[in-house]
Amino acid sequence: VQLQASGGGLVQAGGSLRLSCAVSAPSYAGYPVGWFRQTPVKDREFVAAISWGGGSTYYGDSVKGRFSISKDNTKDTVYLQMNNLQPEDTAVYYCAVQIYKSGSNIYPESYDYWGQGTLVTVSS
């Protein structure tokens, strides 16, 4: 199982970025995929998650209304559209997939495999 996160970069406050997470995993339905972010001074924070088969989505409180998670099953890719970015969104963003573990998808320990992370920097 491999995850490849991309799309990070430098953006001004109020701008937008779209992150991508390419998932290489057995083609079973129902794998939730989540996005988390982390800074040197904060623990890994839940950002968003999507159920692979059902399309249900979940968001952390700090990004609701600004971020949107989606998927393209033909490309095995999950996207995180981030709008109205603010300096406090600056972090390394990681995607992860939940295959064998159980538990709420808002907790990082519920995920089995992680991508390498992509850095998002928002300037004021």
Salt bridges, closest charged atoms under 4 A:
GLU45 OE1 - ARG37 NE 2.83
GLU45 OE1 - LYS42 NZ 3.75
ASP61 OD1 - LYS64 NZ 3.21
ASP89 OD1 - ARG37 NH1 2.83
ASP89 OD2 - ARG66 NH1 2.73
